[in-house]
């Protein structure tokens, strides 16, 4: 049967309009890497509530503060923390000047590539590695060392620079919040001067909005030039109960939204949730071994030395109405395309 020409034109127009509308909707979605579901809906409803002028939950832009953990929340933290990978490389580079490290833990474990032993060194061992690899230089020299390392270091599984392993759904979330008048801060147990050289490029977060752990610095003059020297002494640990302290100390306001992924973020979410008005607390749960990693030990997943999400944290999240983001179910992609 011969189809009238005007009918063909009409059909083509309808099909074209459909695809145009679909593309427009996809383009208008501020969170395209998030699957439709409870987590995405909670984010959108919260943002709409606090930004609707005259609404019951309206929050002035000056008070729209959102805090984010870094490792495991904004980028990959397995098989070991990125900063620990940096510290291990630094120890190996410095080892020729320290022959005693060959027989002294935790340095021996680093030089022997003994990951099992490294996982058991505890906080004291980690501090020793950080002091040996991060101190004894100016802040400017350390920034250059970190920046150069990020240019060449690659993740052992994904074979991509660490700076390409930010979670795309979280990058979209950061942008969505900022587009709606939020100030976004990193509040991490990681070293503040390790993170600052890359946060603007990777997350759009400037150095002054990064809060982290730190070692002491001392003002000196070297050949007539003022410098800040990094000393081998802990100044502040921005983890667990230290996170609310750091937020109060460096931001001066309680967040209305907080995002984490481990027991180290518990107190930050508790403190955020203790404020009045609309609040959003969310935890990223790593349950996707195929595309990233799966670890808990919550919900029966394997335990870990890096970024553990214990069952009591999962239970607290359910009791208090915190949203748990399933990496497997809530995200349609993990990393940005190359």
C-alpha positions as CSV (number, residue, x, y, z in Angstrom):
1,X,0.0,0.0,0.0
2,X,1.3,3.4,-0.9
3,X,1.6,5.7,2.1
4,X,0.6,9.3,1.4
5,X,3.6,11.7,1.4
6,X,2.1,14.0,4.1
7,X,1.7,11.0,6.4
8,X,5.4,10.1,6.0
9,X,6.3,13.6,6.8
10,X,4.1,13.7,9.8
11,X,5.5,10.4,11.1
12,X,9.1,11.6,10.6
13,X,8.2,14.8,12.4
14,X,6.7,12.9,15.4
15,X,9.7,10.6,15.6
16,X,12.1,13.6,15.4
17,X,10.2,15.5,18.1
18,X,10.3,12.4,20.4
19,X,14.1,12.1,20.1
20,X,14.6,15.8,20.5
21,X,12.4,15.9,23.6
22,X,14.3,12.8,25.0
23,X,17.7,14.4,24.4
24,X,16.5,17.7,26.0
25,X,15.2,15.9,29.1
26,X,18.6,14.0,29.4
27,X,20.4,17.3,29.0
28,X,18.2,19.0,31.7
29,X,18.9,16.2,34.2
30,X,21.6,17.6,36.6
31,X,22.4,14.1,37.8
32,X,22.5,11.9,34.7
33,X,24.9,9.3,36.3
34,X,22.3,8.6,39.0
35,X,19.6,6.0,38.4
36,X,16.1,7.1,39.2
37,X,15.2,6.0,42.7
38,X,15.0,6.9,46.3
39,X,18.6,8.3,46.6
40,X,18.3,10.6,43.6
41,X,14.8,11.7,44.6
42,X,16.0,12.5,48.1
43,X,18.7,14.8,46.8
44,X,16.4,16.6,44.4
45,X,13.6,17.0,46.9
46,X,16.0,18.3,49.5
47,X,17.6,20.9,47.2
48,X,14.2,22.1,46.0
49,X,13.0,22.4,49.6
50,X,15.9,24.5,50.9
51,X,16.1,26.7,47.8
52,X,12.4,27.5,47.4
53,X,12.0,31.1,48.6
54,X,9.1,31.4,51.0
55,X,9.0,27.7,51.6
56,X,8.9,26.2,55.1
57,X,12.4,24.7,54.7
58,X,14.1,27.6,52.8
59,X,17.7,28.2,53.7
60,X,19.5,31.4,52.8
61,X,22.5,30.9,50.5
62,X,25.0,31.9,53.1
63,X,23.9,28.9,55.2
64,X,23.7,26.3,52.4
65,X,26.8,24.4,53.4
66,X,27.5,20.8,52.3
67,X,30.5,18.8,53.5
68,X,32.0,15.8,51.8
69,X,34.5,13.2,52.9
70,X,37.0,12.5,50.2
71,X,38.4,8.9,50.2
72,X,35.7,6.4,49.3
73,X,33.1,9.2,49.0
74,X,34.4,11.3,46.2
75,X,37.1,9.0,44.8
76,X,38.5,5.5,45.0
77,X,40.1,4.4,48.3
78,X,41.0,0.8,47.4
79,X,43.1,-1.2,47.4
80,X,44.7,1.4,49.7
81,X,44.2,5.1,50.3
82,X,45.6,7.3,47.5
83,X,47.7,9.2,50.0
84,X,49.2,6.0,51.4
85,X,50.1,5.0,47.8
86,X,51.9,8.4,47.6
87,X,53.7,7.8,51.0
88,X,54.8,4.3,49.9
89,X,56.3,5.8,46.7
90,X,58.0,8.5,48.7
91,X,59.5,6.0,51.2
92,X,60.9,4.0,48.3
93,X,62.4,7.1,46.7
94,X,64.0,8.1,50.0
95,X,65.2,4.6,51.0
96,X,68.7,4.8,49.6
97,X,69.4,7.5,52.3
98,X,68.0,5.3,55.0
99,X,69.6,1.8,55.0
100,X,68.1,1.2,58.5
101,X,64.6,1.0,56.9
102,X,65.4,-2.4,55.4
103,X,65.0,-4.0,58.8
104,X,62.7,-1.5,60.6
105,X,58.9,-1.6,60.4
106,X,56.8,-0.2,59.0
107,X,59.4,0.8,56.4
108,X,60.5,-2.8,55.8
109,X,56.9,-3.7,54.8
110,X,56.9,-0.9,52.3
111,X,60.3,-1.9,50.7
112,X,59.2,-5.6,50.7
113,X,55.8,-4.7,49.1
114,X,54.2,-6.6,51.9
115,X,50.6,-5.3,51.7
116,X,49.3,-7.7,54.4
117,X,51.8,-6.3,56.9
118,X,51.0,-2.8,55.8
119,X,47.3,-3.4,56.6
120,X,48.2,-4.2,60.1
121,X,50.6,-1.4,61.0
122,X,47.8,0.6,62.7
123,X,47.7,4.4,63.3
124,X,51.2,4.5,64.8
125,X,52.7,2.9,61.8
126,X,50.8,5.2,59.4
127,X,52.0,8.2,61.3
128,X,55.6,7.1,61.0
129,X,55.2,6.7,57.3
130,X,53.6,10.1,56.9
131,X,56.2,11.8,59.0
132,X,59.1,10.2,57.1
133,X,57.5,11.0,53.7
134,X,55.7,14.3,54.3
135,X,57.9,16.3,56.6
136,X,61.3,18.1,56.5
137,X,60.6,20.4,53.6
138,X,58.8,23.6,52.8
139,X,55.1,23.7,52.0
140,X,56.0,24.9,48.5
141,X,58.3,21.9,48.0
142,X,55.8,19.5,49.2
143,X,53.1,20.9,46.9
144,X,55.4,20.4,43.9
145,X,56.2,16.8,45.0
146,X,52.5,16.0,45.3
147,X,51.6,17.7,42.0
148,X,54.4,15.9,40.1
149,X,53.3,12.6,41.6
150,X,49.7,13.1,40.5
151,X,50.9,13.7,36.9
152,X,52.5,10.2,36.7
153,X,50.9,7.9,39.3
154,X,48.3,5.4,38.2
155,X,45.8,3.2,40.0
156,X,47.0,-0.5,40.0
157,X,43.7,-1.9,38.9
158,X,42.2,0.8,36.6
159,X,45.5,1.9,35.1
160,X,44.3,5.5,35.1
161,X,45.6,8.6,36.9
162,X,44.1,8.9,40.4
163,X,42.7,12.3,39.4
164,X,40.5,10.5,36.8
165,X,39.0,8.2,39.5
166,X,36.6,10.7,41.0
167,X,33.1,9.2,41.2
168,X,31.2,10.9,38.3
169,X,27.8,10.8,40.2
170,X,29.4,12.7,43.1
171,X,31.1,15.2,40.8
172,X,27.6,15.9,39.3
173,X,26.2,16.2,42.8
174,X,28.8,18.8,43.8
175,X,28.0,20.8,40.6
176,X,24.3,20.5,41.2
177,X,24.6,21.8,44.8
178,X,26.8,24.7,43.7
179,X,24.4,25.6,40.9
180,X,21.8,25.9,43.6
181,X,23.8,28.3,45.8
182,X,25.6,25.7,48.1
183,X,29.1,26.1,49.2
184,X,30.8,22.6,49.0
185,X,33.6,21.7,51.4
186,X,35.8,18.6,51.7
187,X,36.2,17.4,55.2
188,X,38.6,14.4,55.1
189,X,40.9,12.5,57.3
190,X,43.5,12.8,54.6
191,X,46.3,15.3,54.6
192,X,45.0,18.8,53.8
193,X,48.1,19.7,51.8
194,X,48.0,16.4,49.9
195,X,44.5,17.1,48.7
196,X,44.6,20.8,48.0
197,X,46.8,20.7,44.8
198,X,44.1,18.6,43.0
199,X,40.7,19.5,44.4
200,X,39.9,22.4,42.2
201,X,40.7,20.5,39.0
202,X,39.0,17.3,40.1
203,X,36.0,18.5,42.1
204,X,35.7,22.2,41.5
205,X,36.5,22.9,45.1
206,X,39.2,25.5,45.8
207,X,42.0,25.0,48.3
208,X,40.4,27.2,51.0
209,X,37.4,24.9,51.1
210,X,39.4,21.8,52.0
211,X,39.7,20.7,55.6
212,X,41.9,17.8,56.5
213,X,44.5,16.4,58.8
214,X,47.7,18.4,59.1
215,X,51.2,18.3,60.5
216,X,52.7,21.3,62.2
217,X,54.4,24.0,60.1
218,X,57.0,26.6,61.3
219,X,57.8,30.0,59.8
220,X,61.5,30.4,58.8
221,X,63.7,32.5,56.6
222,X,65.8,30.6,54.1
223,X,68.4,32.7,52.3
224,X,66.3,35.8,53.1
225,X,63.1,34.2,51.8
226,X,60.1,33.5,54.2
227,X,59.0,29.9,54.0
228,X,56.8,27.5,56.0
229,X,58.6,24.3,57.0
230,X,56.7,21.1,57.5
231,X,57.7,19.5,60.8
232,X,57.5,15.8,61.9
233,X,54.7,16.4,64.4
234,X,50.9,15.9,64.1
235,X,48.9,19.2,64.3
236,X,45.3,18.0,63.8
237,X,43.5,14.8,62.9
238,X,40.4,15.5,60.9
239,X,38.7,12.1,61.4
240,X,35.8,10.7,63.4
241,X,35.0,13.2,66.3
242,X,37.6,15.5,64.8
243,X,35.4,16.2,61.8
244,X,32.8,18.3,63.6
245,X,35.6,20.0,65.4
246,X,37.3,20.9,62.1
247,X,34.0,22.1,60.6
248,X,33.4,24.4,63.5
249,X,37.0,25.6,63.6
250,X,37.4,26.3,59.9
251,X,33.9,26.9,58.5
252,X,32.2,28.2,61.6
253,X,28.7,27.0,60.6
254,X,26.9,23.6,60.9
255,X,26.4,22.0,57.5
256,X,22.8,21.2,56.3
257,X,24.1,18.3,54.2
258,X,26.9,15.8,54.8
259,X,28.2,12.9,52.8
260,X,30.5,10.1,53.8
261,X,31.2,6.4,53.4
262,X,32.7,5.0,56.5
263,X,32.8,4.9,60.3
264,X,35.2,7.9,60.2
265,X,32.3,10.0,58.9
266,X,29.7,9.0,61.5
267,X,30.2,12.0,63.8
268,X,30.1,14.5,60.9
269,X,26.7,13.1,59.9
270,X,25.4,13.0,63.5
271,X,26.4,16.6,64.0
272,X,24.9,17.8,60.8
273,X,21.6,16.0,61.6
274,X,21.4,17.5,65.0
275,X,20.7,20.9,63.5
276,X,17.2,22.3,62.9
277,X,15.3,22.4,59.6
278,X,15.8,20.3,56.5
279,X,18.9,18.1,56.6
280,X,20.4,15.6,54.2
281,X,22.8,12.9,55.4
282,X,24.1,10.3,52.9
283,X,26.6,7.4,52.9
284,X,28.1,5.8,49.9
285,X,28.1,2.0,50.2
286,X,30.6,0.1,48.2
287,X,28.7,-2.9,46.9
288,X,29.9,-3.1,43.3
289,X,32.9,-5.5,42.9
290,X,32.5,-5.6,39.1
291,X,32.8,-1.8,38.5
292,X,34.7,-0.8,41.6
293,X,35.0,-2.6,44.9
294,X,32.7,-4.3,47.4
295,X,33.4,-4.0,51.2
296,X,31.7,-3.5,54.5
297,X,31.6,-5.4,56.7
298,X,28.0,-4.2,56.7
299,X,25.4,-6.5,55.0
300,X,27.9,-9.4,55.1
301,X,30.4,-7.8,52.7
302,X,34.2,-8.4,53.3
303,X,35.8,-6.3,56.1
304,X,38.6,-3.9,55.2
305,X,41.4,-1.9,56.7
306,X,40.5,1.1,54.4
307,X,37.2,2.8,54.7
308,X,35.3,0.2,56.7
309,X,31.5,0.5,56.8
310,X,30.4,-1.5,59.9
311,X,27.0,-2.9,60.5
312,X,26.3,-0.6,63.4
313,X,26.8,2.4,61.0
314,X,24.3,0.8,58.6
315,X,21.8,0.3,61.5
316,X,22.3,3.9,62.7
317,X,21.7,5.2,59.2
318,X,18.4,3.3,59.0
319,X,17.3,4.4,62.5
320,X,18.1,8.1,61.8
321,X,16.8,8.3,58.2
322,X,20.2,8.8,56.6
323,X,20.3,7.7,53.0
324,X,22.6,4.9,52.0
325,X,23.7,5.2,48.4
326,X,24.2,1.8,46.7
327,X,27.0,2.1,44.2
328,X,25.6,-0.9,42.4
329,X,21.9,0.2,42.2
330,X,22.0,4.0,42.4
331,X,24.8,4.8,39.9
332,X,24.7,3.9,36.2
333,X,28.4,4.7,35.9
334,X,31.2,5.1,38.3
335,X,33.9,7.1,36.6
336,X,33.8,9.7,33.8
337,X,34.5,8.4,30.3
338,X,38.0,8.9,29.1
